[in-house]
Amino acid sequence: MKSGLLLVAVALLLGGLVGTLVVRDPGYVLIAYADSAIETSLWFSVVVLVTGYFTLRLAIWAFSRTAKSGGKVGKWLRRRKGRTAREQTVQGLLQMAQGDWSQARKLLTASAGQVESPLINYLSAARAAHEMGDIEGRDALLREAHQSTPGSRFAVGLTQAELQGSAGQWEQCLATLLRLREQAPRHSLVLKMLIECYEQLGDRQAMLELLPDVRKAKVLGEEELKQRSLDGWRVRLSEDQAPEQVWAMIPKELKKHPDLVAAFARAVSRQEGGDPTLALAELKSALQRSWDSELVNLYGAMKGEKPRDQLAAAEGWLKQHPDDAALLLALGRISLMNEEWDKAREYLETSLRLEPSPAVYSELGRLCSAMGDVERGNEYLLLSAADVPELPLPVRG
């Protein structure tokens, strides 16, 4: 309080002193430049200078405060935009989960430029476009994803391959996966997708060549891996015109599987002028390892160069399997190959008693008719509806 009164007193004293000086002698100031001149009193010039000085200081102070507050406002605006973008991203992902692809795509793309990780937005938006059937839009968003984030090429490629496969674009999917495999030869997901791609394209050979790498990478369990190998080789045998060559390429452990042995025998049977010797030997070995009715049927339907040996082998199995209808049918057919008509009829009739089947009816019908028992033969043929191999029959005199 006292200091304030003291300042007021000093100000009044100075003001009075200055006023006295102004009245006593106002002074004179002349400012001339070129043809112009300004005249004023000294004290007015002093007031102008002091006022200008303080005005300039005030302007500098105001500008500094504005600049500082402007930076804070900018930061606040950026934080607000980032928060809004994050909220839009969350809403977009929620719309994805709910299947609203159009709204999800809109929200995710709108917020992609304001979030710290735009890759997620673009990849999710690409999936939404894919679900909408917009393939061009999907690919454009995938390109945006790649450009938005350095080092994202592999992740974007995986998403692209997945979406291409989902759309049935298997050739494009294969091209994408092969590029990815150059970057990561043993990447588990790439290998798994490649298997699916090769299967969809029907390229069994490429799929089979890929399986060793799949085994090393432990992409599939041993059982699934084995099943895929079996399926691949079975298809190869059914499609190839040289089944013996395909059989030679099959791993030794797989050759023991009954399904592959059966596929090989069927492929040889379909081949015109083929040599069934190897197929019969494989069938015989497989039956000695494990009894299988399908293999027995195939063994009885194929005529080798030595049908007598074939009959002896089958009759040897009859000791362990006396009531096996499939074996008795096979014995009947092999007896026909050896032109032992009575023995063939006996085996076929025994098979019929154990298990009637169209194949037995057909074989007996043809045999009885050829042996002169036309009435019974016709009865059997009426009950048959099976395709049977062209086997020898007796010629009536």
Secondary structure, 3 states (H helix, E strand, C coil): CHHHHHHHHHHHHHHHHHHHHHHHCCCCEEEEECCEEEEECHHHHHHHHHHHHHHHHHHHHHHHHHHHHHHHHHHHHHHHHHHHHHHHHHHHHHHHHHCCHHHHHHHHHHHHHHCCCHHHHHHHHHHHHHHCCCHHHHHHHHHHHHHHCCCCHHHHHHHHHHHHHHCCCHHHHHHHHHHHHHHCCCCHHHHHHHHHHHHHHCCHHHHHHHHHHHHHHCCCCHHHHHHHHHHHHHHHHHHCCCHHHHHHHCCCCHHHCHHHHHHHHHHHHHCCCCCCHHHHHHHHHHHHHCCCHHHHHHHHHCCCCCHHHHHHHHHHHCCCCCCCHHHHHHHHHHHHHCCCHHHHHHHHHHHHHHCCCHHHHHHHHHHHHHCCCHHHHHHHHHHCCCCCCCCCCCCCC
